[in-house]
Amino acid sequence: MATKESGDGTPEPERISAAAAMRHASGQLAELLGSERGAVSALRATDDGWTADVEVVEIERIPDTASVMASYHVDLDPRGQLMGYERTRRYAKGQIDR
């Protein structure tokens, strides 16, 4: 991985691409939760790396629209390593925001 120098001359890792950050956010969260990889609904570059909102199926039900979904806020470092996560919302899959 390429590096660049910070203001004090120490090497810093390059920031991964937005596409890679999305894959890292959903993949690492799925591994921690033991669930299938979820969809990334938001991604933002920050001074400390990346933040993402990831939607996952928490409880599968039949019919599919009765499944319980959850939205997680995920923090990644510039190289895409998960630094923290927090569930911010739970909702029925068939629910529409107004």
C-alpha positions as YAML, in Angstrom:
chain: A
units: angstrom
residues:
- id: 1
  name: MET
  ca: [0.00, 0.00, 0.00]
- id: 2
  name: ALA
  ca: [1.29, 3.44, -0.87]
- id: 3
  name: THR
  ca: [2.14, 5.90, 1.86]
- id: 4
  name: LYS
  ca: [2.48, 9.64, 2.09]
- id: 5
  name: GLU
  ca: [4.22, 11.79, 4.69]
- id: 6
  name: SER
  ca: [2.32, 13.67, 7.38]
- id: 7
  name: GLY
  ca: [3.22, 17.18, 8.48]
- id: 8
  name: ASP
  ca: [5.77, 15.82, 10.98]
- id: 9
  name: GLY
  ca: [7.52, 13.61, 8.40]
- id: 10
  name: THR
  ca: [6.09, 10.27, 9.56]
- id: 11
  name: PRO
  ca: [4.57, 8.04, 6.86]
- id: 12
  name: GLU
  ca: [0.77, 7.80, 6.71]
- id: 13
  name: PRO
  ca: [-1.17, 5.14, 4.82]
- id: 14
  name: GLU
  ca: [-3.07, 6.28, 1.75]
- id: 15
  name: ARG
  ca: [-6.85, 6.40, 2.05]
- id: 16
  name: ILE
  ca: [-8.63, 3.51, 0.34]
- id: 17
  name: SER
  ca: [-11.17, 4.30, -2.37]
- id: 18
  name: ALA
  ca: [-14.85, 4.88, -1.64]
- id: 19
  name: ALA
  ca: [-15.78, 1.59, -3.32]
- id: 20
  name: ALA
  ca: [-13.25, -0.30, -1.18]
- id: 21
  name: ALA
  ca: [-14.49, 1.49, 1.96]
- id: 22
  name: MET
  ca: [-18.05, 0.33, 1.18]
- id: 23
  name: ARG
  ca: [-16.88, -3.28, 0.80]
- id: 24
  name: HIS
  ca: [-14.84, -3.11, 4.01]
- id: 25
  name: ALA
  ca: [-17.69, -1.56, 6.02]
- id: 26
  name: SER
  ca: [-20.32, -4.12, 5.02]
- id: 27
  name: GLY
  ca: [-17.95, -7.10, 5.07]
- id: 28
  name: GLN
  ca: [-16.38, -6.49, 8.46]
- id: 29
  name: LEU
  ca: [-19.74, -5.68, 10.07]
- id: 30
  name: ALA
  ca: [-21.27, -8.87, 8.64]
- id: 31
  name: GLU
  ca: [-18.37, -10.89, 10.05]
- id: 32
  name: LEU
  ca: [-18.80, -9.38, 13.53]
- id: 33
  name: LEU
  ca: [-22.60, -9.81, 13.56]
- id: 34
  name: GLY
  ca: [-22.57, -13.23, 11.91]
- id: 35
  name: SER
  ca: [-24.97, -12.03, 9.25]
- id: 36
  name: GLU
  ca: [-25.01, -11.64, 5.48]
- id: 37
  name: ARG
  ca: [-23.26, -8.63, 4.01]
- id: 38
  name: GLY
  ca: [-25.59, -5.63, 4.07]
- id: 39
  name: ALA
  ca: [-26.17, -2.66, 1.79]
- id: 40
  name: VAL
  ca: [-24.28, 0.59, 2.40]
- id: 41
  name: SER
  ca: [-26.82, 3.42, 2.43]
- id: 42
  name: ALA
  ca: [-24.37, 6.25, 3.18]
- id: 43
  name: LEU
  ca: [-20.60, 6.77, 3.04]
- id: 44
  name: ARG
  ca: [-18.58, 9.81, 4.09]
- id: 45
  name: ALA
  ca: [-14.85, 10.56, 4.13]
- id: 46
  name: THR
  ca: [-13.68, 12.01, 7.45]
- id: 47
  name: ASP
  ca: [-10.37, 13.31, 8.77]
- id: 48
  name: ASP
  ca: [-9.95, 9.96, 10.58]
- id: 49
  name: GLY
  ca: [-10.96, 7.66, 7.69]
- id: 50
  name: TRP
  ca: [-14.51, 6.78, 6.66]
- id: 51
  name: THR
  ca: [-17.98, 6.55, 8.20]
- id: 52
  name: ALA
  ca: [-20.72, 4.43, 6.67]
- id: 53
  name: ASP
  ca: [-24.32, 3.49, 7.37]
- id: 54
  name: VAL
  ca: [-24.94, -0.19, 6.68]
- id: 55
  name: GLU
  ca: [-28.36, -1.88, 6.50]
- id: 56
  name: VAL
  ca: [-28.54, -5.57, 7.53]
- id: 57
  name: VAL
  ca: [-31.27, -8.17, 8.02]
- id: 58
  name: GLU
  ca: [-31.30, -8.93, 11.77]
- id: 59
  name: ILE
  ca: [-34.24, -11.37, 11.85]
- id: 60
  name: GLU
  ca: [-35.48, -13.16, 8.74]
- id: 61
  name: ARG
  ca: [-39.23, -13.83, 8.61]
- id: 62
  name: ILE
  ca: [-41.81, -15.07, 6.15]
- id: 63
  name: PRO
  ca: [-43.11, -13.13, 4.32]
- id: 64
  name: ASP
  ca: [-39.87, -11.31, 3.54]
- id: 65
  name: THR
  ca: [-41.47, -7.91, 4.20]
- id: 66
  name: ALA
  ca: [-41.90, -8.90, 7.87]
- id: 67
  name: SER
  ca: [-38.13, -9.36, 8.36]
- id: 68
  name: VAL
  ca: [-36.46, -7.07, 10.91]
- id: 69
  name: MET
  ca: [-33.78, -4.77, 9.49]
- id: 70
  name: ALA
  ca: [-31.18, -2.71, 11.34]
- id: 71
  name: SER
  ca: [-29.10, 0.28, 10.40]
- id: 72
  name: TYR
  ca: [-25.55, 0.49, 11.77]
- id: 73
  name: HIS
  ca: [-23.16, 3.43, 11.84]
- id: 74
  name: VAL
  ca: [-19.65, 2.10, 11.08]
- id: 75
  name: ASP
  ca: [-16.32, 3.92, 11.55]
- id: 76
  name: LEU
  ca: [-13.28, 2.87, 9.49]
- id: 77
  name: ASP
  ca: [-9.67, 4.08, 9.59]
- id: 78
  name: PRO
  ca: [-8.10, 5.39, 6.34]
- id: 79
  name: ARG
  ca: [-6.99, 1.85, 5.40]
- id: 80
  name: GLY
  ca: [-10.54, 0.45, 5.84]
- id: 81
  name: GLN
  ca: [-10.12, -1.32, 9.17]
- id: 82
  name: LEU
  ca: [-13.24, -1.23, 11.36]
- id: 83
  name: MET
  ca: [-12.71, 1.00, 14.39]
- id: 84
  name: GLY
  ca: [-16.23, 0.90, 15.82]
- id: 85
  name: TYR
  ca: [-19.91, 0.40, 15.08]
- id: 86
  name: GLU
  ca: [-23.27, 1.26, 16.61]
- id: 87
  name: ARG
  ca: [-26.81, 0.14, 15.82]
- id: 88
  name: THR
  ca: [-28.83, 3.30, 15.20]
- id: 89
  name: ARG
  ca: [-32.22, 1.94, 14.12]
- id: 90
  name: ARG
  ca: [-34.36, -1.22, 13.83]
- id: 91
  name: TYR
  ca: [-37.35, -1.42, 11.52]
- id: 92
  name: ALA
  ca: [-39.58, -3.78, 9.54]
- id: 93
  name: LYS
  ca: [-38.27, -4.48, 6.05]
- id: 94
  name: GLY
  ca: [-41.52, -3.35, 4.47]
- id: 95
  name: GLN
  ca: [-41.47, -0.02, 6.32]
- id: 96
  name: ILE
  ca: [-41.05, 3.14, 4.25]
- id: 97
  name: ASP
  ca: [-39.55, 6.35, 5.72]
- id: 98
  name: ARG
  ca: [-41.79, 9.39, 5.46]
...
